């Protein structure tokens, strides 16, 4: 269990997160949702130890993550940030090798190469392993960075808007890979997602933030209601469910309506 206790974050006099209390399940996909500016990425970056909270603590297996050595934490938690710009000209395999840094600090062992190859194969990137990152499409590039994150071989993965700017095919591939990581490798995945339909159909647990506070949280089945989503996004929602999953409609067909 990941235990988030009274987390607050303030920039100057402006609160971004206020008294966040959550218990996030292990071995499941947790989606952080909510409108822009709600504090989702800030909370994720605090979990990643890339931001320090103004108040509160986060416990992993009852240990405060702030007391862990960075090297030890890097073997427990891997983070895929929202911006994946790299100023270096690297091939896919060279990029994926960065995921092994917490283990060999740049010196790759036979095991490192094996783990890298498995991450590349897991995402179906074998044909692209020697292609340069700047020659890939946006979706392929995102898959390569996800492979780097997987190669870090941690039980917990934090993904900040992994579907950003992806077409439908690549978005489905990313989310299908996330589900496989959870189901086949027992990974814990916590991700910021804006597309509510992907969230509804691929996550196990949802945390909704609004104005820096927890608006609701619970299993996807529990919280996927029109009333909750309408209040969160201040839009009228219509939710339908079939054997194929959820469909959330939040727009109207009237072209003249604003």
Secondary structure as UniProt FT lines:
FT   STRAND          2..11
FT   TURN            12..13
FT   STRAND          14..24
FT   STRAND          29..33
FT   TURN            36..37
FT   HELIX           40..47
FT   TURN            48..49
FT   STRAND          55..60
FT   TURN            61..62
FT   STRAND          63..64
FT   HELIX           65..67
FT   HELIX           70..73
FT   TURN            74..76
FT   STRAND          77..80
FT   HELIX           92..97
FT   HELIX           98..100
FT   HELIX           101..104
FT   TURN            105..106
FT   HELIX           110..122
FT   TURN            123..124
FT   HELIX           126..128
FT   TURN            129..130
FT   HELIX           133..135
FT   HELIX           138..151
FT   STRAND          156..160
FT   TURN            162..165
FT   HELIX           168..185
FT   STRAND          188..192
FT   HELIX           196..202
FT   STRAND          205..210
FT   TURN            211..212
FT   STRAND          213..219
FT   HELIX           220..223
FT   HELIX           226..233
FT   STRAND          238..242
FT   TURN            243..244
FT   STRAND          245..249
FT   TURN            255..256
//
